[in-house]
Amino acid sequence: METDSLIEKLSIISVDDMRIYSYVIPRDYGFAPNPFYGYCTLATCKPDIRRLASIGDVVVGTGGVPNVNKIVYFMQVSEIVSFDQYWDDTRFLKKRPRFNAGVKQAYGDNIYHRGDDGGWIQERSHHTHEDGMMIQDNIDTDTGKTENVLIGEVFSYWGDKAIEIPERYRDLVKTGPYHKCKFEDDFVEEVRGWLMKQDRGVIGDPSHW
């Protein structure tokens, strides 16, 4: 019922005010995005999307070669928080990585928060060395342009069960790095309608598990 109310609230957002951000997911570990525990979150990688996206926007991840015409996930942004807010929020404690609780927990994306000196703490995770030593390049990429974490409660994550994108929506596909978000309003409205008809939640496992 709460999800239905959220969908209704988000659907009021005008197509003129909504964007679709599409990018390629070359490696799918359930880390970026992290679709588990009731929320799809983008807390690492794709700093430009995390910086630019607004509530109501749709983020789409498509497959790498040979699955370039398949969709791995979509989420509609329902909330945007900072790294510190994400770290402290009790809703997302399960998204903090743990390495003694199974593979899903190990790929948690709630990894950044500031220390007492104001510097970044990068918790042991998929973005550190195996021994937990921080990787500065990943810190710079993840935190350098924005502190935004995107949260979606309306989402479909297909993972290794990625589905074919209908031919009429193939312009959605971005090849190579970065992202694309310049689409005509009619196209945005049609794609949003198609996405909202899909089964929701976690449908498949990450393809790189």
Secondary structure, 3 states (H helix, E strand, C coil): CHHHHHHHHHHCCCHHHCCEEEEEECCCCCCCCECCCCCEEECCCCHHHHHHCCCCCEEEEEECCCCCCEEEEEEEEEEEEEHHHHHHCHHHHHHCCCCCCCHHHHCCCCCEEECCCCCEEECCCCCCCCCCCCCHHHHHHHHCCCCEEEEEEEEEECHHHCEECCHHHHHHCCCCCCCECCCCHHHHHHHHHHHHCCCCEECCCCCCC
